[in-house]
Amino acid sequence: MKKYKTIKMFLTTFFGTDADAYGETYSEIVDTATGLVTGLKDDLSDEVCEFLHEYPDNESATLYLNKLTDGQIGDVSFLHPSPVEFLQWLSSYLKQKRDNHHS
């Protein structure tokens, strides 16, 4: 699974057993993650966009994400409202952060 290394690192690190340490909401966790990892905003944004293009439905996305994370965070169906909708939100949130940073 060489593809989507950034998504794997993001999910297993920031949504793993220590997720509470990074924030209580998705936006807090993403803000913490992008503050700690240089280049994460752009790399993650690019990978999420590509991932959603390749796995546009929850069934295939969930199967791939569960394989990608090797069960390190349990079943990714905890991502609400669904894994695909979470990734769509993440993509737009990262773009918004990038746009706000450049303005």
C-alpha positions in Angstrom: 0.0 0.0 0.0 2.4 2.6 -1.2 -0.4 4.9 -2.3 -2.0 7.4 0.1 0.8 7.4 2.7 -0.2 10.9 3.9 -3.8 9.8 4.5 -2.6 6.7 6.3 -0.2 8.8 8.5 -2.9 11.4 9.2 -5.6 8.9 10.2 -3.4 6.5 12.2 -1.6 9.4 14.0 -4.4 11.9 14.6 -7.4 9.6 14.8 -5.6 6.8 16.7 -5.6 6.0 20.4 -4.4 9.5 21.3 -6.9 11.4 19.1 -8.3 13.3 22.2 -4.9 14.9 22.6 -5.2 16.6 19.3 -8.7 18.1 19.7 -12.3 17.4 20.3 -13.7 18.3 16.8 -12.5 17.4 13.3 -11.5 21.0 12.6 -9.5 21.1 15.9 -7.7 17.9 15.0 -7.0 19.0 11.5 -5.7 22.4 12.7 -3.4 20.6 15.2 -2.2 18.1 12.6 -1.4 20.8 10.0 0.4 22.9 12.6 2.6 20.0 13.7 3.4 18.4 10.3 5.1 20.7 7.7 3.5 20.4 4.3 0.6 18.3 5.5 -2.1 20.7 4.3 -1.0 20.5 0.6 0.0 16.8 0.6 -3.2 15.7 2.4 -5.4 17.9 0.2 -3.8 16.4 -3.0 -4.2 12.8 -1.8 -7.8 13.2 -0.5 -8.8 14.7 -3.9 -7.2 11.8 -5.7 -8.6 9.3 -3.3 -12.2 10.6 -3.7 -11.8 10.4 -7.4 -10.7 6.7 -7.2 -13.1 5.7 -4.4 -16.2 7.8 -4.7 -18.6 5.6 -2.8 -18.5 4.6 0.9 -18.3 0.9 0.3 -15.1 1.0 -1.7 -13.7 3.9 0.4 -14.3 2.1 3.7 -12.8 -1.1 2.4 -9.6 0.7 1.1 -9.2 2.9 4.2 -9.6 -0.1 6.6 -6.9 -1.9 4.6 -4.7 1.2 4.4 -4.8 1.8 8.2 -4.3 -1.9 9.0 -6.9 -1.8 11.7 -4.8 0.6 13.8 -7.8 2.9 14.3 -10.5 0.3 14.1 -13.2 0.4 11.4 -13.1 3.8 9.7 -16.9 3.8 9.6 -16.6 5.9 12.8 -15.8 8.9 10.5 -19.1 10.8 10.4 -21.4 11.2 8.7 -19.6 8.7 6.5 -15.9 8.1 5.4 -16.6 9.7 2.0 -18.4 12.7 3.4 -15.7 13.1 6.0 -13.0 13.2 3.3 -15.1 15.6 1.2 -15.3 17.9 4.3 -11.6 17.4 4.9 -10.8 18.4 1.3 -12.9 21.6 1.4 -11.6 22.5 4.9 -7.9 22.1 3.8 -8.6 24.2 0.7 -10.2 26.9 2.9 -7.3 26.9 5.2 -4.9 27.1 2.3 -6.9 30.0 0.7 -7.1 31.9 4.0 -3.3 31.4 4.5 -2.5 32.9 1.1 -4.8 35.9 1.4 
